[in-house]
Amino acid sequence: MKGSDVEKEVCAYAERLGFMTIKFKDLARAGGPDRLFISPMGNIMFMEFKGGREPVSARQQDYMTDLSEHHCVDVHIVRNSEFGINLIKWLRKKDDLYWWE
């Protein structure tokens, strides 16, 4: 399955749960992840979608490493829909922990 197909499925699922799905483009730096997901409670996660064995470039790896060094930022490489959907489910459960805020 191509990364773009996986991206469509994960985005459709996330949007059904009330997430914002934003195509991420950093105009100042190459290698940013494909999508930014914002949960209904404001939790965020970045995802880079790749198909099968498609490699992650050095620029992408550097960018994701920089993001992950900020302790409240989650960034993941997603190669199949099931994994991406499980990440969205996890982020939604994180929302449930903070419903009172």
LUMLODO-599052 format. One record per residue (C-alpha): chain; y, x, z; residue number from 1; residue in one letter. Coordinates in Angstrom, 2 decimals, m for minus. Each point is the difference from the previous one (the first is absolute). Layout:
LUMLODO-599052
<pt 'A', <Y, X, Z>, NUM, 'A'>
...
//
This chain:
LUMLODO-599052
<pt 'A', <0.00, 0.00, 0.00>, 1, 'M'>
<pt 'A', <3.46, 1.29, m0.88>, 2, 'K'>
<pt 'A', <2.54, 0.67, 2.71>, 3, 'G'>
<pt 'A', <2.33, m2.63, m1.48>, 4, 'S'>
<pt 'A', <m2.73, m2.66, 0.32>, 5, 'D'>
<pt 'A', <m0.61, 0.93, 3.63>, 6, 'V'>
<pt 'A', <3.76, m0.11, 0.61>, 7, 'E'>
<pt 'A', <0.26, m3.53, m1.44>, 8, 'K'>
<pt 'A', <m2.82, m1.32, 2.20>, 9, 'E'>
<pt 'A', <1.32, 1.58, 3.19>, 10, 'V'>
<pt 'A', <3.56, m1.18, m0.71>, 11, 'C'>
<pt 'A', <m1.17, m3.56, m0.69>, 12, 'A'>
<pt 'A', <m1.89, m0.06, 3.29>, 13, 'Y'>
<pt 'A', <2.92, 1.45, 1.95>, 14, 'A'>
<pt 'A', <2.46, m2.47, m1.51>, 15, 'E'>
<pt 'A', <m2.25, m2.92, 1.01>, 16, 'R'>
<pt 'A', <0.33, 1.25, 3.59>, 17, 'L'>
<pt 'A', <3.79, 0.13, m0.23>, 18, 'G'>
<pt 'A', <0.44, 3.72, m0.60>, 19, 'F'>
<pt 'A', <2.73, 1.44, m2.18>, 20, 'M'>
<pt 'A', <m1.48, 2.29, m2.64>, 21, 'T'>
<pt 'A', <2.52, 2.39, m1.47>, 22, 'I'>
<pt 'A', <m0.65, 2.31, m2.94>, 23, 'K'>
<pt 'A', <1.18, 3.28, 1.48>, 24, 'F'>
<pt 'A', <2.10, 2.39, m2.09>, 25, 'K'>
<pt 'A', <1.78, 2.95, 1.54>, 26, 'D'>
<pt 'A', <2.67, 0.96, m2.52>, 27, 'L'>
<pt 'A', <0.70, 3.30, 1.76>, 28, 'A'>
<pt 'A', <m3.56, 1.30, 0.31>, 29, 'R'>
<pt 'A', <m3.17, m0.26, m2.07>, 30, 'A'>
<pt 'A', <m3.41, m0.80, 1.44>, 31, 'G'>
<pt 'A', <0.73, m3.04, 2.15>, 32, 'G'>
<pt 'A', <m2.73, m2.54, 0.69>, 33, 'P'>
<pt 'A', <m0.33, m3.10, m2.18>, 34, 'D'>
<pt 'A', <0.78, m2.74, 2.51>, 35, 'R'>
<pt 'A', <1.75, m0.76, 3.23>, 36, 'L'>
<pt 'A', <m1.43, m2.93, 1.95>, 37, 'F'>
<pt 'A', <2.10, m1.71, 2.67>, 38, 'I'>
<pt 'A', <m1.82, m2.41, 2.31>, 39, 'S'>
<pt 'A', <1.56, m3.25, 1.27>, 40, 'P'>
<pt 'A', <0.85, 1.79, 3.28>, 41, 'M'>
<pt 'A', <1.47, 3.05, m1.74>, 42, 'G'>
<pt 'A', <m2.87, 2.48, 0.23>, 43, 'N'>
<pt 'A', <m0.15, 2.23, m3.06>, 44, 'I'>
<pt 'A', <m2.65, 1.84, m1.98>, 45, 'M'>
<pt 'A', <0.08, 2.02, m3.19>, 46, 'F'>
<pt 'A', <m2.92, m0.01, m2.44>, 47, 'M'>
<pt 'A', <m0.79, 2.19, m2.96>, 48, 'E'>
<pt 'A', <m2.45, m1.72, m2.36>, 49, 'F'>
<pt 'A', <m2.50, 2.10, m1.92>, 50, 'K'>
<pt 'A', <m2.91, m0.96, m2.19>, 51, 'G'>
<pt 'A', <m3.45, 1.44, 0.56>, 52, 'G'>
<pt 'A', <0.23, 3.77, 0.06>, 53, 'R'>
<pt 'A', <3.60, 0.21, m1.20>, 54, 'E'>
<pt 'A', <1.51, 3.01, 1.77>, 55, 'P'>
<pt 'A', <2.97, 0.01, 2.33>, 56, 'V'>
<pt 'A', <2.60, 2.43, m1.31>, 57, 'S'>
<pt 'A', <1.41, 2.80, 2.14>, 58, 'A'>
<pt 'A', <3.41, m1.74, m0.02>, 59, 'R'>
<pt 'A', <m1.56, m3.25, 1.19>, 60, 'Q'>
<pt 'A', <m1.95, 1.78, 2.73>, 61, 'Q'>
<pt 'A', <3.15, 1.81, 1.18>, 62, 'D'>
<pt 'A', <1.96, m3.25, 0.05>, 63, 'Y'>
<pt 'A', <m2.69, m1.84, 1.95>, 64, 'M'>
<pt 'A', <m0.29, 2.88, 2.45>, 65, 'T'>
<pt 'A', <3.76, m0.14, 0.60>, 66, 'D'>
<pt 'A', <m0.19, m3.78, 0.59>, 67, 'L'>
<pt 'A', <m2.94, 0.27, 2.37>, 68, 'S'>
<pt 'A', <1.85, 2.55, 2.14>, 69, 'E'>
<pt 'A', <2.20, m2.90, 1.11>, 70, 'H'>
<pt 'A', <m2.33, m1.43, 2.61>, 71, 'H'>
<pt 'A', <0.75, m3.68, m0.59>, 72, 'C'>
<pt 'A', <m0.56, 0.16, m3.77>, 73, 'V'>
<pt 'A', <m3.43, m0.79, m1.42>, 74, 'D'>
<pt 'A', <m0.84, 1.27, m3.47>, 75, 'V'>
<pt 'A', <m3.38, m0.38, m1.72>, 76, 'H'>
<pt 'A', <m1.70, 0.73, m3.29>, 77, 'I'>
<pt 'A', <m1.76, m3.16, m1.17>, 78, 'V'>
<pt 'A', <m2.79, 0.23, m2.58>, 79, 'R'>
<pt 'A', <m1.53, m3.47, 0.32>, 80, 'N'>
<pt 'A', <1.18, m3.50, 0.85>, 81, 'S'>
<pt 'A', <m2.19, m0.41, 3.06>, 82, 'E'>
<pt 'A', <1.55, 3.03, 1.71>, 83, 'F'>
<pt 'A', <3.54, m1.11, m0.87>, 84, 'G'>
<pt 'A', <m0.60, m3.54, 1.24>, 85, 'I'>
<pt 'A', <m1.47, 1.36, 3.25>, 86, 'N'>
<pt 'A', <3.16, 2.08, 0.49>, 87, 'L'>
<pt 'A', <2.11, m3.15, m0.45>, 88, 'I'>
<pt 'A', <m2.21, m1.84, 2.51>, 89, 'K'>
<pt 'A', <0.47, 2.86, 2.46>, 90, 'W'>
<pt 'A', <3.78, m0.08, m0.43>, 91, 'L'>
<pt 'A', <m0.02, m3.79, 0.51>, 92, 'R'>
<pt 'A', <m1.97, 0.45, 3.24>, 93, 'K'>
<pt 'A', <2.62, 2.51, 1.08>, 94, 'K'>
<pt 'A', <2.55, m2.80, m0.49>, 95, 'D'>
<pt 'A', <m2.02, m2.23, 2.30>, 96, 'D'>
<pt 'A', <0.33, 2.59, 2.77>, 97, 'L'>
<pt 'A', <3.81, m0.24, m0.22>, 98, 'Y'>
<pt 'A', <0.45, m3.74, m0.52>, 99, 'W'>
<pt 'A', <2.08, m0.22, 3.18>, 100, 'W'>
<pt 'A', <2.68, 2.48, m1.11>, 101, 'E'>
//
